[in-house]
Amino acid sequence: MKKPSFLERLTGSVNLDALEEDTFEEQGDLYEDEQIEDTMAPAGEEAHDDWHDTAEEPQDGELAVDMYQTGDAIVIRALVAGVNPEDLDIAITRDMVTLKGVREEIQEAPDEDYYHRELFWGSFSRTILLPEEVIIDEAEAKEKHGLLEISLPKLDKDRRARLTVKSHHK
């Protein structure tokens, strides 16, 4: 009989293929030789669950984006409905863009009167590594009907210029 994998032991999942010949009781016996240490609190102390610690600082939501290229630019689009355009923070380097903002919640009803709460409220951020270098001084950002569009002109690495040498002879 095959022993459960580390992941199966950790998550408590059951491999249904291994159960074809075994019963659930026999499957439980597999854990006797290799027990995962239990994180129980010492006697007299209450157990603390780190996964559900409500005192944690809220994390930023991650902004969903689309990114595509045209012949001469990289374009990034993101839905930022409910965010004042002046409150968006867009930082650009030659190879990276970071978008930050806050979507303030306007609560129309008390919590207990909501049937569903799926909209994201609060701060969000997204850092995007660009596939090519861009000219940061020529970047543009526009917002229309809640859709933010950032146009980043590509750096033309094949562009060449002739340099003339100036002489300072008197």
NUNUVEX-267141 format. One record per residue: residue number from 0; residue in one letter; x, y, z of N, C-alpha, C in turn. Coordinates in Angstrom, 2 decimals. Each point is the difference from the previous one (the first is absolute). Example, Ala and Ser with C-alpha at 12.3 -4.5 7.8 and 13.67 -1.06 7.14 Angstrom:
2
LODREN    n  res      nc1      nc2      nc3     cac1     cac2     cac3      cc1      cc2      cc3
LODREN    0    A    13.19    -5.69     7.80    -0.89     1.19     0.00     0.90     1.20     0.00
LODREN    1    S    -0.35     1.05    -0.72     0.82     1.19     0.06    -0.77     1.09     0.73
This chain:
170
LODREN    n  res      nc1      nc2      nc3     cac1     cac2     cac3      cc1      cc2      cc3
LODREN    0    M     0.85    -1.18     0.00    -0.85     1.18     0.00     0.89     1.24     0.00
LODREN    1    K    -0.34     1.02    -0.82     0.79     1.22    -0.17    -0.25     0.95     1.16
LODREN    2    K     1.10     0.56     0.54    -0.13     0.98     1.07    -0.47     1.33    -0.58
LODREN    3    P    -0.73     0.79     0.79    -0.44     1.31    -0.51     1.20     0.93    -0.17
LODREN    4    S    -0.12     0.89    -0.97     1.07     0.97    -0.23     0.03     1.00     1.15
LODREN    5    F     1.08     0.78     0.05     0.12     1.04     1.02    -1.17     0.97    -0.09
LODREN    6    L    -0.37     0.40    -1.23    -1.11     0.94    -0.20    -1.31    -0.61     0.49
LODREN    7    E    -0.22    -1.29    -0.28    -1.22    -0.65     0.47    -0.06    -0.04     1.52
LODREN    8    R     1.16    -0.27     0.64     0.03    -0.03     1.46    -0.20     1.40     0.57
LODREN    9    L     0.60     1.00    -0.63    -0.07     1.37     0.48    -1.43     0.56    -0.10
LODREN   10    T    -0.64    -0.26    -1.13    -1.33     0.58    -0.22    -1.13    -0.90     0.48
LODREN   11    G     0.32    -1.25     0.27    -1.04    -0.93     0.43    -0.80    -0.54    -1.17
LODREN   12    S     0.46     0.26    -1.23    -0.73    -0.50    -1.16     0.21    -1.50    -0.13
LODREN   13    V    -0.87    -0.64    -0.73     0.04    -1.44    -0.16     0.15    -0.33    -1.47
LODREN   14    N     0.95    -0.87    -0.33     0.19    -0.47    -1.36    -1.05    -1.08    -0.27
LODREN   15    L    -0.98     0.29    -0.84    -1.09    -0.93    -0.24     0.48    -1.28    -0.69
LODREN   16    D     1.05     0.09    -0.82     0.55    -1.20    -0.64     0.53    -0.97     1.04
LODREN   17    A     0.59     0.51     1.07     0.56    -0.86     1.05    -1.11    -0.63     0.83
LODREN   18    L    -1.21     0.54    -0.06    -1.09    -0.52     0.82    -0.78    -1.12    -0.67
LODREN   19    E     0.32    -0.33    -1.25    -0.76    -1.02    -0.70    -0.05    -1.30     0.80
LODREN   20    E     1.12    -0.41     0.57     0.06    -1.26     0.72    -0.10     0.20     1.51
LODREN   21    D     0.19     1.21     0.47     0.04     0.27     1.44    -1.27     0.69     0.46
LODREN   22    T    -0.24    -0.08     1.28    -1.10     0.74     0.59     0.56     1.28     0.62
LODREN   23    F    -0.86     0.91     0.37     0.46     1.24     0.60     0.75    -0.25     1.30
LODREN   24    E    -0.39    -1.03     0.77     0.68    -0.29     1.26     1.44    -0.43    -0.25
LODREN   25    E     0.21    -0.84    -1.03     1.36    -0.45    -0.31     0.85     1.17    -0.47
LODREN   26    Q    -0.59     0.93    -0.74     0.72     1.17    -0.50     0.51     0.83     1.19
LODREN   27    G    -0.78     0.10     1.06     0.40     0.75     1.17     1.22    -0.60     0.68
LODREN   28    D     0.19    -1.33    -0.10     1.16    -0.66     0.60     1.30     0.40    -0.66
LODREN   29    L    -0.04     0.53    -1.22     1.23     0.39    -0.71     0.74     1.12     0.70
LODREN   30    Y    -0.70     0.76     0.79     0.61     1.16     0.63     0.81    -0.35     1.24
LODREN   31    E    -0.08    -1.23     0.48     0.66    -0.34     1.26     1.51     0.09    -0.07
LODREN   32    D     0.66    -0.48    -1.09     1.46     0.02    -0.03     0.56     1.39    -0.25
LODREN   33    E    -0.67     0.84    -0.78     0.54     1.32    -0.33    -1.03     1.07     0.34
LODREN   34    Q    -0.06     0.37     1.24    -0.95     1.02     0.44     0.59     1.39    -0.27
LODREN   35    I    -0.83     0.91    -0.44     0.41     1.40    -0.11    -0.17     0.60     1.37
LODREN   36    E     1.03     0.72     0.46    -0.08     0.58     1.34    -1.18     0.93     0.12
LODREN   37    D    -0.75    -0.18     1.03    -1.16     0.84     0.24     0.48     1.29     0.66
LODREN   38    T    -0.59     1.11    -0.37     0.41     1.28     0.57    -0.94     0.37     1.14
LODREN   39    M    -0.10    -0.89     0.96    -0.87     0.27     1.14     0.71     0.91     0.99
LODREN   40    A    -0.77     0.81     0.69     0.56     0.90     1.00     0.36    -0.79     1.25
LODREN   41    P     1.00     0.47     0.76     0.34    -0.67     1.26    -1.20    -0.05     0.93
LODREN   42    A     0.04    -0.92     0.95    -1.12    -0.18     0.93    -0.34     1.32     0.69
LODREN   43    G    -1.27     0.29     0.10    -0.44     1.21     0.68    -0.09     1.21    -0.91
LODREN   44    E     0.53    -0.09    -1.24    -0.06     1.13    -0.93    -0.96    -0.32    -1.12
LODREN   45    E    -0.62     1.04    -0.53    -0.92    -0.19    -1.10     0.76    -0.09    -1.31
LODREN   46    A    -0.43    -0.87    -0.90     0.65    -0.13    -1.31    -0.23     1.26    -0.81
LODREN   47    H     1.00     0.39    -0.79    -0.08     1.20    -0.83     0.12    -0.41    -1.46
LODREN   48    D    -0.93     0.40    -0.82    -0.01    -0.36    -1.41     0.52     1.19    -0.82
LODREN   49    D     1.24    -0.11    -0.52     0.60     1.09    -0.77    -0.72     0.28    -1.31
LODREN   50    W    -0.67    -1.00    -0.56    -0.67     0.16    -1.29    -1.20     0.92     0.10
LODREN   51    H    -0.61     0.10     1.16    -1.21     0.79     0.13     0.17     1.13     1.00
LODREN   52    D     1.19     0.56     0.08     0.28     1.08     0.93    -0.66     1.28    -0.52
LODREN   53    T    -0.97     0.50     0.71    -0.74     1.17    -0.47     0.71     1.30     0.34
LODREN   54    A     1.06    -0.04     0.80     0.71     1.22     0.38     1.00     0.42    -1.08
LODREN   55    E     0.13    -0.79    -1.07     0.94     0.32    -1.07    -0.41     1.28    -0.71
LODREN   56    E     1.01     0.68    -0.57    -0.30     1.17    -0.81    -0.64    -0.47    -1.30
LODREN   57    P    -1.00     0.71    -0.50    -0.61    -0.42    -1.26     1.01     0.17    -1.13
LODREN   58    Q     0.04    -0.97    -0.89     0.93     0.06    -1.12    -0.66     0.71    -1.17
LODREN   59    D     0.85     0.59    -0.85    -0.51     0.64    -1.21    -0.60    -1.05    -0.92
LODREN   60    G    -1.09     0.38    -0.66    -0.55    -0.85    -1.04     0.88     0.12    -1.22
LODREN   61    E    -0.02    -1.01    -0.86     0.81     0.06    -1.22    -0.90     0.41    -1.14
LODREN   62    L     0.41     1.04    -0.69    -0.76     0.56    -1.10     0.16    -0.89    -1.23
LODREN   63    A    -1.11    -0.39    -0.61     0.05    -0.80    -1.23     0.32     0.92    -1.18
LODREN   64    V     0.87    -0.45    -0.89     0.41     0.81    -1.14     0.03    -0.83    -1.29
LODREN   65    D    -0.12     0.71    -1.11     0.29    -0.55    -1.32     1.22     0.75    -0.51
LODREN   66    M     0.90    -0.70    -0.69     1.18     0.66    -0.56     0.20    -0.54    -1.41
LODREN   67    Y     0.18     0.90    -0.96     0.25    -0.42    -1.38     0.95     1.00    -0.64
LODREN   68    Q     0.47    -0.33    -1.20     0.91     0.90    -0.70    -0.58     0.40    -1.34
LODREN   69    T     0.38     1.19    -0.42    -0.25     0.47    -1.36     1.38     0.08    -0.65
LODREN   70    G     0.07     0.52    -1.19     1.29     0.08    -0.68     1.02     0.82     0.75
LODREN   71    D    -0.44     1.05     0.72     0.95     0.90     0.65    -0.23     0.22     1.49
LODREN   72    A    -0.96    -0.72     0.60    -0.30     0.24     1.42    -0.47    -1.28     0.70
LODREN   73    I     0.11     0.03     1.32    -0.60    -1.03     0.86    -1.18     0.69     0.67
LODREN   74    V    -1.16    -0.66    -0.01    -1.21     0.59     0.56    -0.46    -0.87     1.18
LODREN   75    I    -0.30     0.66     1.11    -0.52    -0.68     1.19    -1.38     0.57     0.28
LODREN   76    R    -0.97    -0.89     0.23    -1.36     0.41     0.33    -0.40    -0.61     1.34
LODREN   77    A    -0.73     0.78     0.80    -0.48    -0.48     1.29    -1.32     0.67     0.32
LODREN   78    L    -0.91    -0.75     0.62    -1.27     0.58     0.45     0.22     0.66     1.35
LODREN   79    V    -0.24     1.30     0.05     0.18     0.76     1.23    -1.27     0.78     0.35
LODREN   80    A    -1.15    -0.57    -0.34    -1.28     0.65     0.29    -0.12     0.25     1.50
LODREN   81    G    -0.49     1.16     0.34    -0.17     0.35     1.41     1.23     0.65     0.61
LODREN   82    V     1.05     0.19    -0.80     1.23     0.63     0.50     0.16     1.34    -0.72
LODREN   83    N     0.21     1.04     0.77     0.24     1.32    -0.56     1.35    -0.05    -0.74
LODREN   84    P     0.06     0.40    -1.28     1.26    -0.06    -0.75     1.16     0.71     0.69
LODREN   85    E    -0.28     1.07     0.75     1.06     0.71     0.71     0.57    -0.83     1.15
LODREN   86    D    -0.74    -1.01     0.44     0.45    -0.85     1.11     0.79    -1.22    -0.48
LODREN   87    L     0.17    -0.16    -1.29     0.80    -1.10    -0.53     1.47     0.39     0.03
LODREN   88    D     0.83    -0.91     0.46     1.45     0.21     0.04     0.62    -0.95    -1.01
LODREN   89    I     0.57     0.55    -1.07     0.61    -0.81    -1.05     1.49     0.33    -0.05
LODREN   90    A     0.83    -0.99     0.32     1.45     0.19    -0.03     0.55    -0.84    -1.15
LODREN   91    I     0.84     0.63    -0.83     0.53    -0.68    -1.19     1.51     0.06     0.00
LODREN   92    T     0.63    -1.14    -0.27     1.43    -0.05    -0.31     0.10    -0.54    -1.43
LODREN   93    R     1.21    -0.16    -0.50     0.15    -0.48    -1.37    -0.54    -1.41    -0.21
LODREN   94    D    -0.06    -0.80     1.09    -0.42    -1.39    -0.17    -1.11    -0.44     0.97
LODREN   95    M    -0.63     0.97     0.69    -1.01    -0.39     0.99    -1.01     1.13     0.22
LODREN   96    V    -1.25    -0.40     0.28    -1.06     0.97     0.32    -0.65    -0.46     1.31
LODREN   97    T    -0.21     0.93     0.92    -0.71    -0.30     1.24    -1.21     0.91     0.10
LODREN   98    L    -1.18    -0.63     0.17    -1.26     0.72     0.13    -0.48    -0.16     1.44
LODREN   99    K    -0.39     1.10     0.64    -0.54    -0.04     1.36    -1.19     0.93     0.08
LODREN  100    G    -0.94    -0.37     0.87    -1.16     0.85     0.22    -0.85    -0.53     1.12
LODREN  101    V    -1.09     0.71     0.27    -0.94    -0.40     1.04    -1.41     0.18    -0.54
LODREN  102    R    -0.82    -1.03     0.17    -1.40     0.08    -0.37    -0.78     0.09     1.31
LODREN  103    E    -0.50     1.21     0.29    -0.71     0.26     1.26    -1.41    -0.55    -0.08
LODREN  104    E    -0.39    -0.72     1.04    -1.34    -0.59     0.03    -1.01     1.01     0.50
LODREN  105    I    -1.11     0.08    -0.71    -1.14     0.79     0.45    -1.05    -1.03     0.38
LODREN  106    Q    -0.19    -0.20     1.30    -0.90    -1.04     0.48    -1.43     0.53     0.03
LODREN  107    E    -0.84    -0.56    -0.87    -1.39     0.43    -0.13    -0.92    -0.67     1.00
LODREN  108    A     0.43    -1.14     0.56    -0.85    -0.76     0.91     0.87    -0.62     1.08
LODREN  109    P    -0.59    -0.34     1.16     0.78    -0.68     1.04     0.46    -1.37    -0.47
LODREN  110    D     1.07    -0.50     0.58     0.58    -1.29    -0.40    -1.03    -1.12    -0.04
LODREN  111    E    -0.88    -0.06     0.98    -0.95    -1.12     0.08    -1.05     0.03    -1.11
LODREN  112    D    -0.15     1.13    -0.70    -0.98     0.09    -1.07     0.55    -0.38    -1.37
LODREN  113    Y     1.26    -0.31    -0.10     0.59    -0.40    -1.28    -0.28    -1.48    -0.27
LODREN  114    Y    -0.37    -0.33    -1.22    -0.12    -1.40    -0.42     1.34    -0.51    -0.53
LODREN  115    H     0.69     0.84    -0.78     1.31    -0.35    -0.56     0.93     1.20     0.14
LODREN  116    R     1.27    -0.27     0.25     1.02     1.06     0.02     1.19    -0.53    -0.77
LODREN  117    E     0.08     0.35    -1.28     1.05    -0.51    -0.87     0.91     1.10    -0.54
LODREN  118    L    -0.42     1.25     0.08     0.82     1.09    -0.52     1.20     0.22     0.90
LODREN  119    F     1.13     0.37    -0.61     1.20     0.25     0.78     0.05     1.46     0.41
LODREN  120    W     0.19     0.22     1.29     0.15     1.35     0.55     1.31     0.04     0.76
LODREN  121    G     0.64     1.15    -0.01     1.25     0.15     0.73     1.15     0.27    -0.95
LODREN  122    S     1.21    -0.13     0.53     1.17     0.32    -0.81     0.36    -1.17    -0.90
LODREN  123    F     0.58     0.34    -1.14     0.44    -1.01    -0.95     1.32     0.44    -0.60
LODREN  124    S     0.73    -0.94    -0.51     1.25     0.31    -0.68     0.32    -1.11    -0.98
LODREN  125    R     0.83     0.32    -0.97     0.44    -0.99    -0.97     1.32     0.47    -0.58
LODREN  126    T     0.99    -0.87     0.01     1.29     0.28    -0.63     0.11    -0.92    -1.21
LODREN  127    I     0.30     0.59    -1.15     0.05    -0.73    -1.25     1.39     0.14    -0.60
LODREN  128    L     0.66    -1.13    -0.23     1.28     0.01    -0.70    -0.29     0.10    -1.49
LODREN  129    L     0.64     0.93    -0.66    -0.25     0.22    -1.42     0.89    -0.91    -0.84
LODREN  130    P    -0.50    -0.48    -1.13     0.79    -0.90    -0.86     1.11     0.73    -0.77
LODREN  131    E    -0.11     1.33    -0.08     1.01     0.81    -0.70     0.18     1.31     0.77
LODREN  132    E     1.13     0.65    -0.26     0.22     1.31     0.62    -0.87     1.04    -0.69
LODREN  133    V    -0.43     1.00     0.79    -0.87     1.05    -0.53     0.63     1.36     0.25
LODREN  134    I    -0.52     1.00    -0.72     0.43     1.39     0.17    -0.92     0.62     1.04
LODREN  135    I     0.48     0.14     1.22    -0.89     0.42     1.10    -0.50     1.44    -0.16
LODREN  136    D     0.79     0.86    -0.61    -0.41     1.40    -0.14    -1.16     0.19    -0.98
LODREN  137    E    -0.25    -0.99    -0.86    -1.07     0.13    -0.99    -1.22    -0.85     0.35
LODREN  138    A    -0.03    -0.58     1.18    -1.13    -0.84     0.41    -1.22     0.87     0.23
LODREN  139    E    -1.19    -0.56    -0.28    -1.26     0.70     0.20    -0.98    -0.90     0.73
LODREN  140    A    -0.84     0.59     0.84    -1.06    -0.75     0.68    -1.31     0.74    -0.19
LODREN  141    K    -1.05    -0.75    -0.37    -1.34     0.57    -0.19    -1.00    -0.89     0.74
LODREN  142    E    -1.05     0.63     0.52    -1.08    -0.74     0.65    -1.30     0.43    -0.65
LODREN  143    K    -0.81    -0.99    -0.39    -1.30     0.30    -0.57    -0.99    -1.08     0.44
LODREN  144    H    -1.07     0.40     0.65    -1.05    -0.91     0.47     0.56    -1.12     0.89
LODREN  145    G     1.00     0.33     0.81     0.54    -0.99     0.94     1.09    -0.89    -0.59
LODREN  146    L     0.36     0.20    -1.27     1.06    -0.78    -0.62     1.25     0.86    -0.12
LODREN  147    L     1.07    -0.42     0.69     1.28     0.69    -0.07     0.81    -0.61    -1.13
LODREN  148    E     0.56     0.86    -0.85     0.84    -0.48    -1.10     1.32     0.75     0.05
LODREN  149    I     1.09    -0.76     0.13     1.34     0.57     0.04     0.71    -0.40    -1.27
LODREN  150    S     0.51     0.98    -0.72     0.73    -0.25    -1.24     1.48     0.30     0.25
LODREN  151    L     0.84    -0.99    -0.21     1.43     0.11     0.27     0.78    -0.20    -1.29
LODREN  152    P     0.51     1.08    -0.61     0.76    -0.15    -1.24     1.24    -0.87     0.20
LODREN  153    K     0.20    -0.94    -0.92     1.15    -0.91     0.08     1.29     0.76    -0.30
LODREN  154    L     1.07    -0.40     0.67     1.32     0.56    -0.27     0.54    -0.68    -1.24
LODREN  155    D     0.36     0.79    -1.00     0.52    -0.55    -1.25     1.50    -0.20     0.15
LODREN  156    K     0.41    -1.22     0.27     1.42    -0.30     0.21     0.78     0.01    -1.31
LODREN  157    D    -0.71    -0.08    -1.13     0.68     0.01    -1.30     0.20     1.41    -0.54
LODREN  158    R    -0.59     0.99     0.65     0.11     1.38    -0.45     1.44     0.47     0.12
LODREN  159    R     0.47     0.64    -1.03     1.37     0.51     0.00     0.00     1.47    -0.42
LODREN  160    A     0.98     0.70     0.48     0.16     1.41    -0.38     1.47     0.26    -0.27
LODREN  161    R     0.26     0.92    -0.89     1.37     0.42    -0.30     0.39     1.09     0.98
LODREN  162    L     1.16    -0.13     0.56     0.49     0.98     0.94     1.14     0.77    -0.67
LODREN  163    T    -0.10     1.31     0.00     1.07     0.80    -0.59     0.93     0.47     1.10
LODREN  164    V     1.25     0.03    -0.30     1.01     0.39     0.97     0.24     1.49    -0.12
LODREN  165    K    -0.10     0.71     1.10     0.22     1.44    -0.01     1.44     0.26     0.42
LODREN  166    S     0.58     0.96    -0.64     1.38     0.34     0.29     0.05     1.34     0.71
LODREN  167    H     0.88     0.12     0.98     0.14     1.25     0.73     1.32     0.70    -0.34
LODREN  168    H     0.43    -0.07    -1.25     1.23     0.68    -0.45    -0.26     1.47    -0.17
LODREN  169    K     1.00     0.78     0.37    -0.13     1.43    -0.15     0.71     0.47    -1.22
